[in-house]
């Protein structure tokens, strides 16, 4: 029946959207972590070295 097929397709699309949203959240977390690591490496690390040499 057409309605059943459409419902099945809709359910599959909803599941795909949930999977993509989960992947997006994971990527955002990784991006924030990478930005923090980069900031420490490029900005804070030299400042810490400079401070420890005093």
Gaussian input, Z-matrix of N, CA and C with variables (Angstrom, degrees):
# hf/3-21g

backbone

0 1
 N
 C     1     B1
 C     2     B2     1     A1
 N     3     B3     2     A2     1     D1
 C     4     B4     3     A3     2     D2
 C     5     B5     4     A4     3     D3
 N     6     B6     5     A5     4     D4
 C     7     B7     6     A6     5     D5
 C     8     B8     7     A7     6     D6
 N     9     B9     8     A8     7     D7
 C    10    B10     9     A9     8     D8
 C    11    B11    10    A10     9     D9
 N    12    B12    11    A11    10    D10
 C    13    B13    12    A12    11    D11
 C    14    B14    13    A13    12    D12
 N    15    B15    14    A14    13    D13
 C    16    B16    15    A15    14    D14
 C    17    B17    16    A16    15    D15
 N    18    B18    17    A17    16    D16
 C    19    B19    18    A18    17    D17
 C    20    B20    19    A19    18    D18
 N    21    B21    20    A20    19    D19
 C    22    B22    21    A21    20    D20
 C    23    B23    22    A22    21    D21
 N    24    B24    23    A23    22    D22
 C    25    B25    24    A24    23    D23
 C    26    B26    25    A25    24    D24
 N    27    B27    26    A26    25    D25
 C    28    B28    27    A27    26    D26
 C    29    B29    28    A28    27    D27
 N    30    B30    29    A29    28    D28
 C    31    B31    30    A30    29    D29
 C    32    B32    31    A31    30    D30
 N    33    B33    32    A32    31    D31
 C    34    B34    33    A33    32    D32
 C    35    B35    34    A34    33    D33
 N    36    B36    35    A35    34    D34
 C    37    B37    36    A36    35    D35
 C    38    B38    37    A37    36    D36
 N    39    B39    38    A38    37    D37
 C    40    B40    39    A39    38    D38
 C    41    B41    40    A40    39    D39
 N    42    B42    41    A41    40    D40
 C    43    B43    42    A42    41    D41
 C    44    B44    43    A43    42    D42
 N    45    B45    44    A44    43    D43
 C    46    B46    45    A45    44    D44
 C    47    B47    46    A46    45    D45
 N    48    B48    47    A47    46    D46
 C    49    B49    48    A48    47    D47
 C    50    B50    49    A49    48    D48
 N    51    B51    50    A50    49    D49
 C    52    B52    51    A51    50    D50
 C    53    B53    52    A52    51    D51
 N    54    B54    53    A53    52    D52
 C    55    B55    54    A54    53    D53
 C    56    B56    55    A55    54    D54
 N    57    B57    56    A56    55    D55
 C    58    B58    57    A57    56    D56
 C    59    B59    58    A58    57    D57
 N    60    B60    59    A59    58    D58
 C    61    B61    60    A60    59    D59
 C    62    B62    61    A61    60    D60
 N    63    B63    62    A62    61    D61
 C    64    B64    63    A63    62    D62
 C    65    B65    64    A64    63    D63
 N    66    B66    65    A65    64    D64
 C    67    B67    66    A66    65    D65
 C    68    B68    67    A67    66    D66
 N    69    B69    68    A68    67    D67
 C    70    B70    69    A69    68    D68
 C    71    B71    70    A70    69    D69
 N    72    B72    71    A71    70    D70
 C    73    B73    72    A72    71    D71
 C    74    B74    73    A73    72    D72
 N    75    B75    74    A74    73    D73
 C    76    B76    75    A75    74    D74
 C    77    B77    76    A76    75    D75
 N    78    B78    77    A77    76    D76
 C    79    B79    78    A78    77    D77
 C    80    B80    79    A79    78    D78
 N    81    B81    80    A80    79    D79
 C    82    B82    81    A81    80    D80
 C    83    B83    82    A82    81    D81
 N    84    B84    83    A83    82    D82
 C    85    B85    84    A84    83    D83
 C    86    B86    85    A85    84    D84
 N    87    B87    86    A86    85    D85
 C    88    B88    87    A87    86    D86
 C    89    B89    88    A88    87    D87
 N    90    B90    89    A89    88    D88
 C    91    B91    90    A90    89    D89
 C    92    B92    91    A91    90    D90
 N    93    B93    92    A92    91    D91
 C    94    B94    93    A93    92    D92
 C    95    B95    94    A94    93    D93
 N    96    B96    95    A95    94    D94
 C    97    B97    96    A96    95    D95
 C    98    B98    97    A97    96    D96
 N    99    B99    98    A98    97    D97
 C   100   B100    99    A99    98    D98
 C   101   B101   100   A100    99    D99
 N   102   B102   101   A101   100   D100
 C   103   B103   102   A102   101   D101
 C   104   B104   103   A103   102   D102
 N   105   B105   104   A104   103   D103
 C   106   B106   105   A105   104   D104
 C   107   B107   106   A106   105   D105
 N   108   B108   107   A107   106   D106
 C   109   B109   108   A108   107   D107
 C   110   B110   109   A109   108   D108
 N   111   B111   110   A110   109   D109
 C   112   B112   111   A111   110   D110
 C   113   B113   112   A112   111   D111
 N   114   B114   113   A113   112   D112
 C   115   B115   114   A114   113   D113
 C   116   B116   115   A115   114   D114
 N   117   B117   116   A116   115   D115
 C   118   B118   117   A117   116   D116
 C   119   B119   118   A118   117   D117
 N   120   B120   119   A119   118   D118
 C   121   B121   120   A120   119   D119
 C   122   B122   121   A121   120   D120
 N   123   B123   122   A122   121   D121
 C   124   B124   123   A123   122   D122
 C   125   B125   124   A124   123   D123
 N   126   B126   125   A125   124   D124
 C   127   B127   126   A126   125   D125
 C   128   B128   127   A127   126   D126
 N   129   B129   128   A128   127   D127
 C   130   B130   129   A129   128   D128
 C   131   B131   130   A130   129   D129
 N   132   B132   131   A131   130   D130
 C   133   B133   132   A132   131   D131
 C   134   B134   133   A133   132   D132
 N   135   B135   134   A134   133   D133
 C   136   B136   135   A135   134   D134
 C   137   B137   136   A136   135   D135
 N   138   B138   137   A137   136   D136
 C   139   B139   138   A138   137   D137
 C   140   B140   139   A139   138   D138
 N   141   B141   140   A140   139   D139
 C   142   B142   141   A141   140   D140
 C   143   B143   142   A142   141   D141
 N   144   B144   143   A143   142   D142
 C   145   B145   144   A144   143   D143
 C   146   B146   145   A145   144   D144
 N   147   B147   146   A146   145   D145
 C   148   B148   147   A147   146   D146
 C   149   B149   148   A148   147   D147
 N   150   B150   149   A149   148   D148
 C   151   B151   150   A150   149   D149
 C   152   B152   151   A151   150   D150
 N   153   B153   152   A152   151   D151
 C   154   B154   153   A153   152   D152
 C   155   B155   154   A154   153   D153
 N   156   B156   155   A155   154   D154
 C   157   B157   156   A156   155   D155
 C   158   B158   157   A157   156   D156
 N   159   B159   158   A158   157   D157
 C   160   B160   159   A159   158   D158
 C   161   B161   160   A160   159   D159

   B1=1.4427
   B2=1.5320
   B3=1.2943
   B4=1.4579
   B5=1.5210
   B6=1.3300
   B7=1.4605
   B8=1.5288
   B9=1.3171
   B10=1.4637
   B11=1.5281
   B12=1.3206
   B13=1.4636
   B14=1.5351
   B15=1.3200
   B16=1.4630
   B17=1.5254
   B18=1.3213
   B19=1.4667
   B20=1.5249
   B21=1.3166
   B22=1.4658
   B23=1.5351
   B24=1.3230
   B25=1.4644
   B26=1.5363
   B27=1.3271
   B28=1.4579
   B29=1.5324
   B30=1.3189
   B31=1.4661
   B32=1.5273
   B33=1.3192
   B34=1.4673
   B35=1.5286
   B36=1.3068
   B37=1.4650
   B38=1.5220
   B39=1.3370
   B40=1.4606
   B41=1.5249
   B42=1.3208
   B43=1.4615
   B44=1.5297
   B45=1.3176
   B46=1.4628
   B47=1.5279
   B48=1.3159
   B49=1.4606
   B50=1.5219
   B51=1.3396
   B52=1.4656
   B53=1.5241
   B54=1.3267
   B55=1.4630
   B56=1.5340
   B57=1.3120
   B58=1.4626
   B59=1.5213
   B60=1.3302
   B61=1.4629
   B62=1.5298
   B63=1.3198
   B64=1.4582
   B65=1.5235
   B66=1.3203
   B67=1.4616
   B68=1.5115
   B69=1.3031
   B70=1.4697
   B71=1.5209
   B72=1.3269
   B73=1.4651
   B74=1.5272
   B75=1.3169
   B76=1.4616
   B77=1.5266
   B78=1.3164
   B79=1.4590
   B80=1.5276
   B81=1.3138
   B82=1.4659
   B83=1.5209
   B84=1.3398
   B85=1.4628
   B86=1.5263
   B87=1.3340
   B88=1.4588
   B89=1.5252
   B90=1.3192
   B91=1.4592
   B92=1.5249
   B93=1.3333
   B94=1.4612
   B95=1.5261
   B96=1.3272
   B97=1.4622
   B98=1.5286
   B99=1.3252
   B100=1.4600
   B101=1.5262
   B102=1.3239
   B103=1.4657
   B104=1.5203
   B105=1.3205
   B106=1.4682
   B107=1.5281
   B108=1.3266
   B109=1.4615
   B110=1.5314
   B111=1.3012
   B112=1.4576
   B113=1.5283
   B114=1.3276
   B115=1.4639
   B116=1.5244
   B117=1.3187
   B118=1.4663
   B119=1.5204
   B120=1.3096
   B121=1.4665
   B122=1.5178
   B123=1.2980
   B124=1.4581
   B125=1.5329
   B126=1.3173
   B127=1.4587
   B128=1.5266
   B129=1.3135
   B130=1.4613
   B131=1.5224
   B132=1.3068
   B133=1.4617
   B134=1.5374
   B135=1.3308
   B136=1.4731
   B137=1.5333
   B138=1.3188
   B139=1.4678
   B140=1.5259
   B141=1.3324
   B142=1.4611
   B143=1.5267
   B144=1.3216
   B145=1.4710
   B146=1.5209
   B147=1.3293
   B148=1.4566
   B149=1.5267
   B150=1.3039
   B151=1.4628
   B152=1.5306
   B153=1.3207
   B154=1.4709
   B155=1.5253
   B156=1.3203
   B157=1.4636
   B158=1.5289
   B159=1.2745
   B160=1.4875
   B161=1.4993
   A1=109.07
   A2=117.49
   A3=122.78
   A4=111.24
   A5=117.30
   A6=120.70
   A7=110.83
   A8=117.25
   A9=121.14
   A10=110.95
   A11=116.09
   A12=120.54
   A13=111.06
   A14=115.44
   A15=119.46
   A16=111.30
   A17=117.22
   A18=120.53
   A19=110.77
   A20=116.47
   A21=121.57
   A22=110.08
   A23=115.72
   A24=119.99
   A25=110.85
   A26=116.45
   A27=120.95
   A28=110.65
   A29=117.07
   A30=121.10
   A31=111.01
   A32=116.76
   A33=120.74
   A34=110.86
   A35=116.08
   A36=120.19
   A37=111.37
   A38=116.90
   A39=119.82
   A40=110.59
   A41=117.04
   A42=120.80
   A43=110.87
   A44=116.66
   A45=120.74
   A46=110.60
   A47=117.09
   A48=121.61
   A49=109.57
   A50=118.20
   A51=121.23
   A52=110.82
   A53=117.01
   A54=120.83
   A55=110.87
   A56=116.41
   A57=120.52
   A58=111.49
   A59=117.21
   A60=120.27
   A61=110.61
   A62=116.91
   A63=120.53
   A64=110.13
   A65=117.02
   A66=120.88
   A67=111.74
   A68=117.20
   A69=121.50
   A70=110.44
   A71=117.42
   A72=120.52
   A73=111.02
   A74=116.89
   A75=120.57
   A76=110.80
   A77=116.95
   A78=120.35
   A79=111.63
   A80=117.03
   A81=119.90
   A82=110.74
   A83=117.12
   A84=120.40
   A85=110.85
   A86=115.90
   A87=119.78
   A88=111.37
   A89=117.02
   A90=121.25
   A91=110.53
   A92=116.91
   A93=120.30
   A94=110.59
   A95=116.70
   A96=120.42
   A97=110.55
   A98=116.11
   A99=120.35
   A100=110.67
   A101=117.34
   A102=120.80
   A103=110.38
   A104=117.03
   A105=120.28
   A106=110.68
   A107=117.26
   A108=121.16
   A109=109.88
   A110=116.23
   A111=120.50
   A112=110.56
   A113=116.65
   A114=120.61
   A115=110.15
   A116=116.88
   A117=120.11
   A118=109.83
   A119=115.94
   A120=120.17
   A121=111.75
   A122=117.45
   A123=121.02
   A124=114.42
   A125=117.90
   A126=119.61
   A127=111.52
   A128=116.36
   A129=118.98
   A130=112.53
   A131=118.67
   A132=121.22
   A133=111.68
   A134=119.47
   A135=118.85
   A136=112.41
   A137=116.56
   A138=119.52
   A139=110.08
   A140=116.92
   A141=120.37
   A142=110.74
   A143=116.25
   A144=119.81
   A145=110.83
   A146=115.21
   A147=120.46
   A148=110.64
   A149=115.79
   A150=121.06
   A151=111.31
   A152=117.60
   A153=120.35
   A154=111.83
   A155=117.79
   A156=120.71
   A157=112.47
   A158=117.30
   A159=121.65
   A160=112.13
   D1=144.91
   D2=-176.01
   D3=-62.64
   D4=-42.66
   D5=-178.65
   D6=-62.15
   D7=-40.39
   D8=178.71
   D9=-64.88
   D10=-42.29
   D11=178.35
   D12=-62.90
   D13=-43.12
   D14=178.91
   D15=-65.40
   D16=-39.48
   D17=178.37
   D18=-64.44
   D19=-42.31
   D20=178.96
   D21=-62.75
   D22=-45.34
   D23=178.98
   D24=-63.42
   D25=-40.63
   D26=178.26
   D27=-62.96
   D28=-42.85
   D29=178.08
   D30=-62.56
   D31=-40.58
   D32=178.87
   D33=-64.93
   D34=-40.94
   D35=179.06
   D36=-66.75
   D37=-38.87
   D38=177.45
   D39=-62.99
   D40=-41.10
   D41=177.99
   D42=-64.31
   D43=-40.79
   D44=178.19
   D45=-62.83
   D46=-40.90
   D47=178.08
   D48=-62.29
   D49=-43.88
   D50=178.20
   D51=-60.57
   D52=-42.43
   D53=179.19
   D54=-63.40
   D55=-43.85
   D56=179.68
   D57=-65.44
   D58=-38.86
   D59=178.06
   D60=-64.83
   D61=-40.23
   D62=177.45
   D63=-62.83
   D64=-45.42
   D65=177.63
   D66=-61.36
   D67=-39.29
   D68=179.04
   D69=-64.41
   D70=-43.30
   D71=177.99
   D72=-61.55
   D73=-41.97
   D74=179.31
   D75=-63.93
   D76=-42.42
   D77=178.59
   D78=-65.02
   D79=-38.13
   D80=177.83
   D81=-63.79
   D82=-41.31
   D83=177.48
   D84=-62.06
   D85=-44.66
   D86=179.92
   D87=-64.53
   D88=-39.03
   D89=179.15
   D90=-63.76
   D91=-43.38
   D92=178.19
   D93=-63.55
   D94=-40.92
   D95=179.24
   D96=-64.13
   D97=-43.94
   D98=178.80
   D99=-62.23
   D100=-42.43
   D101=179.16
   D102=-61.91
   D103=-39.66
   D104=178.71
   D105=-65.50
   D106=-45.54
   D107=179.02
   D108=-60.53
   D109=-45.10
   D110=179.97
   D111=-61.77
   D112=-42.63
   D113=-179.89
   D114=-62.21
   D115=-44.77
   D116=179.02
   D117=-61.22
   D118=-44.80
   D119=-177.12
   D120=-65.26
   D121=-44.79
   D122=-172.48
   D123=-89.32
   D124=-28.59
   D125=-173.56
   D126=-113.08
   D127=-55.91
   D128=-172.85
   D129=-74.92
   D130=-38.46
   D131=-177.12
   D132=-59.31
   D133=-49.48
   D134=176.46
   D135=-60.59
   D136=-36.73
   D137=178.80
   D138=-65.07
   D139=-40.37
   D140=178.66
   D141=-65.70
   D142=-41.75
   D143=178.07
   D144=-61.56
   D145=-45.34
   D146=-179.30
   D147=-61.69
   D148=-41.34
   D149=-179.68
   D150=-67.45
   D151=-37.69
   D152=-177.58
   D153=-74.34
   D154=-20.26
   D155=179.63
   D156=-81.12
   D157=-12.23
   D158=-178.63
   D159=-77.38

